[in-house]
Amino acid sequence: MSEPHAEETPHGDGGQAPAEHEQTERTRKPGARVRIGVGLALVAVAALLWWLHARKFEDTDDAQVDGYITAVSSRVPGTVLRVLVEDNQPVKQGDVLVELDAADLEVAAAQARAAVAQAQAAFAAEQPSVSITATSNRATVQSTEDEVANTEADLEAARRDLDQALASNRFAQQQKERASQLLASNTVPQAEFDQRASAADVAQAAVAAARKRVDQRQARLQTAQARLVEARANAPRQLVAREAGVSVRQANLELAQAQLHQAQLNLGYAKVVAPVAGIVGKRSVNVGDRVQPGQQLMSLTQNGELWVTANFRETQIERMRQGQHASVHVDAIDRDYEGIVESFAGATGSRYSLLPPENASGNYVKVVQRIPVRIKLEQGQPEMGRLRPGMSAEPKVRVR
């Protein structure tokens, strides 16, 4: 009787266990759902907050630190005597970088000084000629005017003599005519007629001589007047010619002085100095090299003024403006620097490339272009002296 009872007890316990398990599962599932829902809500809120924050900024990892790099070259030809710097050496503005052999330049300077001395002597010799010529011209004109005046006076005197001779001749001719009539009537002797006839002939000869003197004085006056006109016309021309000669001498002197100044400058260029402060790089000159003007000897990186060139996608600059605040993370230093958006490039980066794309030919594929944006770093920030052009940077611009 006891065995059946023993078999029923395990069977009865086994029937109650699944029911209890299902009831436990039902009580657990609502709590799990709540936790999952709360987690998803937190994730959604975090994503929303991140999106609201991120939409205020535009960032890119296509950026680098930039700076001016000066190519140092020689301004005169010469042989290198000394090179005073090495790569990566910091220098200040005005420091001597390279010294050239200045012997040829000193010879050129000496020749230029001699040319200046010659030009000064020629100018000094020519300069008084202007005043001398002016004085001589005035004297010539005055002398010619006096000659004309004297010749006019002589002509006037000759004309008076001619008038007097004509009057005397008329009287003599009248006397001769009267004597001829008296001789015909035997009133006067032949001797008196001959005397009056001789006097008439003398008077007539005197008229001819007076006329000749008047003609001579007239010709002399015309000659004197012509000389006066010539003197008055030539005087300013001669003065202009002398002044032109002085101007030529002065121009030659100024040319010689300019050549001397250039020779002195070239002599100073024998020492190649740093045009700006920076760090030496790419040194390509050694002692004994023969260098030519314009030949690059080294480069100087100006680390005193640096900025960041950020290549933003064209879709990122819709709200970007000059003066907006930016934060720049420099990978090499692992530090953030503050700056502002200073300017935008005049064209996309592809347009500035060596071979810009030509969309009008071949198959066209639209590619999002990048616009170089210049971000100016604020001065006085820590460890800015460690920045170098070319370092990778990650700028973030606040656009809202």
Rosetta blueprint (number, residue, H / E / L):
1 M L
2 S H
3 E H
4 P H
5 H H
6 A H
7 E H
8 E H
9 T H
10 P H
11 H H
12 G H
13 D H
14 G H
15 G H
16 Q H
17 A H
18 P H
19 A H
20 E H
21 H H
22 E H
23 Q H
24 T H
25 E H
26 R H
27 T H
28 R H
29 K H
30 P H
31 G H
32 A H
33 R H
34 V H
35 R H
36 I H
37 G H
38 V H
39 G H
40 L H
41 A H
42 L H
43 V H
44 A H
45 V H
46 A H
47 A H
48 L H
49 L H
50 W H
51 W H
52 L H
53 H H
54 A H
55 R L
56 K L
57 F E
58 E E
59 D E
60 T L
61 D L
62 D L
63 A E
64 Q E
65 V E
66 D E
67 G E
68 Y E
69 I E
70 T E
71 A E
72 V E
73 S E
74 S L
75 R L
76 V L
77 P L
78 G E
79 T E
80 V E
81 L E
82 R E
83 V E
84 L L
85 V L
86 E L
87 D L
88 N L
89 Q L
90 P E
91 V E
92 K L
93 Q L
94 G L
95 D L
96 V E
97 L E
98 V E
99 E E
100 L E
101 D L
102 A L
103 A H
104 D H
105 L H
106 E H
107 V H
108 A H
109 A H
110 A H
111 Q H
112 A H
113 R H
114 A H
115 A H
116 V H
117 A H
118 Q H
119 A H
120 Q H
121 A H
122 A H
123 F H
124 A H
125 A H
126 E H
127 Q L
128 P H
129 S H
130 V H
131 S H
132 I H
133 T H
134 A H
135 T H
136 S H
137 N H
138 R H
139 A H
140 T H
141 V H
142 Q H
143 S H
144 T H
145 E H
146 D H
147 E H
148 V H
149 A H
150 N H
151 T H
152 E H
153 A H
154 D H
155 L H
156 E H
157 A H
158 A H
159 R H
160 R H
161 D H
162 L H
163 D H
164 Q H
165 A H
166 L H
167 A H
168 S H
169 N H
170 R H
171 F H
172 A H
173 Q H
174 Q H
175 Q H
176 K H
177 E H
178 R H
179 A H
180 S H
181 Q H
182 L H
183 L H
184 A H
185 S L
186 N L
187 T L
188 V L
189 P L
190 Q H
191 A H
192 E H
193 F H
194 D H
195 Q H
196 R H
197 A H
198 S H
199 A H
200 A H
201 D H
202 V H
203 A H
204 Q H
205 A H
206 A H
207 V H
208 A H
209 A H
210 A H
211 R H
212 K H
213 R H
214 V H
215 D H
216 Q H
217 R H
218 Q H
219 A H
220 R H
221 L H
222 Q H
223 T H
224 A H
225 Q H
226 A H
227 R H
228 L H
229 V H
230 E H
231 A H
232 R H
233 A H
234 N H
235 A H
236 P H
237 R H
238 Q H
239 L H
240 V H
241 A H
242 R H
243 E H
244 A H
245 G H
246 V H
247 S H
248 V H
249 R H
250 Q H
251 A H
252 N H
253 L H
254 E H
255 L H
256 A H
257 Q H
258 A H
259 Q H
260 L H
261 H H
262 Q H
263 A H
264 Q H
265 L H
266 N H
267 L H
268 G H
269 Y L
270 A L
271 K E
272 V E
273 V E
274 A L
275 P L
276 V L
277 A L
278 G E
279 I E
280 V E
281 G E
282 K L
283 R L
284 S L
285 V L
286 N L
287 V L
288 G L
289 D L
290 R E
291 V E
292 Q L
293 P L
294 G L
295 Q L
296 Q E
297 L E
298 M E
299 S E
300 L E
301 T E
302 Q E
303 N E
304 G E
305 E E
306 L E
307 W E
308 V E
309 T E
310 A E
311 N E
312 F E
313 R E
314 E L
315 T L
316 Q L
317 I L
318 E L
319 R L
320 M L
321 R L
322 Q L
323 G L
324 Q L
325 H E
326 A E
327 S E
328 V E
329 H E
330 V E
331 D L
332 A L
333 I L
334 D L
335 R E
336 D E
337 Y E
338 E E
339 G E
340 I E
341 V E
342 E E
343 S E
344 F E
345 A L
346 G L
347 A L
348 T L
349 G L
350 S L
351 R L
352 Y L
353 S L
354 L L
355 L L
356 P L
357 P L
358 E L
359 N L
360 A L
361 S L
362 G L
363 N L
364 Y L
365 V L
366 K L
367 V L
368 V L
369 Q L
370 R E
371 I E
372 P E
373 V E
374 R E
375 I E
376 K E
377 L E
378 E L
379 Q L
380 G L
381 Q L
382 P L
383 E L
384 M H
385 G H
386 R H
387 L L
388 R L
389 P L
390 G L
391 M L
392 S E
393 A E
394 E E
395 P E
396 K E
397 V E
398 R E
399 V L
400 R L
